[in-house]
Each structure stands twice: as C-alpha cells, then as structure tokens.
Amino acid sequence: MWVRLRFVAAFHISVILFQALCTLFCSYLIISVCVCVYLESINKYSSLPTQVVYKTNDDQVTVIGAGVTLHEALAAAEQLKKERINIRVIDPFTIKPLDSKTIIDNARATRGRIITVEDHYYEGGLGEAVCSAVVNETGFTVHRLAVSQVPRSGKPNELLRIFGIDRDAITQAVRKVLSSSANAK
C-alpha cells in the first residue's frame, strides 16, 4: 500500500480538507500547530501563489519564510522598521513547485540579498529550494536560518529562539547581511 505523507500548517484548514478528499491513497497529514494570524483565504486550490506579504519602496533585504517563520519574519520587519531598515517578506506557500520568478524579481529589488528562515533542517527544505532557484543569477547572496540541532519538545517561542529562527535571529541576520554589504563597498 502506498502512503502519501504531507506537511500542512493547521491554519490552512481548507487546503487540509481538499488534499484529504482528493487523494486516492491512504493519507497522513502531519499538522503543525502554532498561534498565527491567517493572512488571506485561499480560493483556488490548483494555483497556490507565492505572496509578497510585506513590502515598502526601499526594502534592503528579502526574507522568505513559511508557516511560523513567516510570522516571525513579519515581526522582525516591524522591529527593523523602528531602526529604519526595511525588509521585504515573502510567503512561498510551497517549495515544490517554487515560484522562482517572484522570488528572483523581488530579490533583485533588494540587490540580491535573500534570507530564508525555516523550521526545518538545512538540507532539503526552503533554503535549498531558493538556492537552486537563484543559482544562475549574478549578484545574489542567500543566507539561511534553519534548524541545526536534533529537535526537542518545548514551548514554541523557546524552540524558535533555541534553534535561531525567531524574530531576533532574523533581525540579527538582516543587520549582518547589510553590514557585510557595506563592508564590501
């Protein structure tokens, strides 16, 4: 018997139901639960687009996150705005297929500076997908924040901090990217 395994964020309940109903095989849906704000209802199941969820006219870095790390990126954007540092935040929604065009176009607007943030290991996740998407682009730099330790139990905010994928880690990464860009000039 074939088993289809999917990872879905709990706040996309309409997608969960649709995927469960459309599968021909036994399905296990692993649901990640977090306290998050649902950004927008999804009306089309055949096309789940990448969304630029936070943007200004003078963004300096593109930050790409999904699920809980997307919300951490939005919180980091608010913190950085107080320092007059603007970042563009993107929700890719899927990593396969990845909307490379949207990512490349938005990263160009931030001089090719990209930070990916994921609650996943470095291997095989969002960061690798983005690196593959921009590998042939000149002047692009991808900095990756991901889980580098064996996962453990704990309160969500504590785990985000321990693994270095919370809003504070994102703000530090943005500052580091900008300072290394300034030093390169």
WOSULWO-V759248 format. One record per pair of residues at least 24 apart in sequence whose ideal C-beta (glycine too) atoms are under 6 Angstrom apart, sorted by the first residue. I is the first residue (numbers start at 1). GAP is how many residues later the second one is. If there is no record, write none. Layout:
I|GAP + I|GAP
This chain:
9|58 + 11|25 + 11|27 + 18|27 + 34|34 + 34|122 + 36|35 + 48|45 + 48|46 + 50|42 + 50|49 + 50|52 + 51|40 + 52|38 + 53|36 + 53|38 + 54|35 + 55|33 + 56|30 + 58|28 + 59|27 + 59|28 + 59|29 + 59|51 + 60|26 + 60|50 + 61|26 + 61|49 + 61|52 + 61|113 + 61|116 + 62|26 + 62|44 + 62|45 + 62|48 + 62|52 + 63|24 + 63|26 + 63|52 + 64|26 + 64|52 + 65|52 + 68|51 + 69|48 + 69|49 + 69|50 + 69|96 + 72|94 + 72|95 + 73|44 + 73|97 + 75|92 + 76|91 + 76|94 + 76|95 + 79|92 + 80|91 + 87|87 + 95|31 + 95|34 + 98|31 + 98|35 + 100|33 + 103|30 + 112|27 + 112|28 + 113|28 + 113|64 + 114|28 + 115|28 + 115|58 + 116|28 + 117|28 + 117|48 + 117|53 + 118|28 + 120|26 + 121|26 + 122|24 + 143|30 + 143|34 + 145|24 + 145|28
